[in-house]
């Protein structure tokens, strides 16, 4: 799977997780941070396939790192709120994001 396909799958998984957290009654703080991370990644979905391979690392790395930090904060808020299943899903997405970052 290409970097752009993996990126798009990551964003789709994150959007689905945001909806699940909303359905499970996640707090406004956790949802806000989670949505910020999703929005940050979603802004690049269309252009990610157009970035030349030589520039993809310098373009995506800062975005992925910022998103990882937001997701980590959201995960900790979910744990604090007792939503361990939601926090585990966010952790899985963080791992996907980290693997993508390492493969750049």
N, C-alpha and C positions, 0 to 999 in steps of 0.2 A: 504494500500500500504506500502511495506517495505521501510526502509531507503534507501537501495540500488536502489530500483525502483524509489523512489522520487528523489534521487540524479541524476540518469540517465535522468529522465524527465527534471529536472532543466537544465542539460547540453544541452540537445536537444533544449529546449526553448531558451537558451542563444545563441546557434549557429544560430538558426533561426533568432533571433533578430539582431545578428551581420550582417547577410546577408541583412536583411531589412534596417538596418542603412546604409550599403554600397549602396544599391539601392536608398536610399533617399538622398544620397550625404553628408553623415556625414564627418566631417573634419578628416584629417589624425591623429590629436592628439587624438580626441575622439575614433576613430576606433582602434588606437594602444592600448589605455588603455583598451577598451572593449575586444579586442582580447587577451590581456594579462590575463584578468580575465577568459575568456573562456578557454584559454590554461591551466591555473592553475587548473581549475576544470576538464578539459578533461583528464589530465594526470592520474587522479584517477578513471576514469570510469570503467576500466577493473578490478581493484583490489578492488573496494569498496564492492563487494559482498563476497569477501574472507576474509575480516577483521572480526575477532571474535567480537561478540556483546560487550564483556567486554572492548575491546580496541577501538571501533569505535569512541567514543567521543574524546579520546585523540589524535587519528589519524586525524580525519576529522575537528575538531573544528578550529585548526590554519589555515587550508586550506580554510575553509568557511569564516573565519573572514578576511583573506587576500583578498579573492575574493570579499567579500562584500565591502571592502574599495576601491578596483579597480573599481567596478561597480558604487559606489557612485561618484567617481571622474569622470568616463565616463558620468554619468548622468548629473552632473553639467556642464561638457563641452558641452553636447548636448543642455542643456537649454541655455547656453551662446551663442551657435550657432543658436538658434531659432528653434531647432528641438524638439518641445515640445511633439509630438506624440512618437517619438523615446525615449525621456527621460521618458515618462510615461510607455513604455514597459519595459525599464530597471528597473524602480521603481517596477513594478510588479514582475520582477525576483528577485529583492532584497528582496521583501516581502516573496517570496517562499523560498529563501535561509535562511532568518531569521527564518521562521517557522521550517524549517528543523533543523537548529542549535538549536533552543529551544527544539525540540523533541529528541535530542541526550541525 
